[in-house]
Amino acid sequence: MADSIVVCNEVHRFFIAQQLQSISVKNPRILLEPKGHNTVLAIVLAEFEALRYVSDDALMLVLPADHVIRDSATFETTIQQAVELAKCDILVTFGVQPTRPETGYGYIRSTENLAVAEFVEKHNLEKAQAYLDSGDCLWSSGMLCTTTGIKVQTECLA
């Protein structure tokens, strides 16, 4: 596996190291947050580390640890597709089909060509129900695929 950077807190440090060893990740870089803040800060920390020790155009696959992936084959195929887009300097975000109105998640509204038209952070139940009813919104998973130093694209290139 390529150079891996994992951001976690001190409590999970050794557990993470064991997990990485169990899947044959060689010499991972484990960065410790002094205090958990949010995904954005962890991404920035990992990006700085990648810029410093990997390359100025390293590929980043951001995977928050709070997901259960039931269909690993489909997930792997999706990651491969995301990698190809990221190599073209396109920021790829992964959405999850909503099953209920949820006020604890952000929502992604996409265009016909799957470009992100709108991202809305957590909101009230009425708005969450409207997003669910619209049929064109996904829950934001917090998972991303990009390259370091990317200039975020505003539309998807076909």
Protein Blocks (a to p, Z undefined) as FASTA:
>chain_A
ZZddddddfklmmmmmmmmmmnopahiacdddfbdcbfmlmmmmmmmmmmmmmcmkbccd
dddfkbccfblmlmmmmmmmmmmmmmnopacddddddfbdcfkbccddddfkopafbdcd
dddfklmmmmmmnopaccdehiacddehiacdfbdcZZ
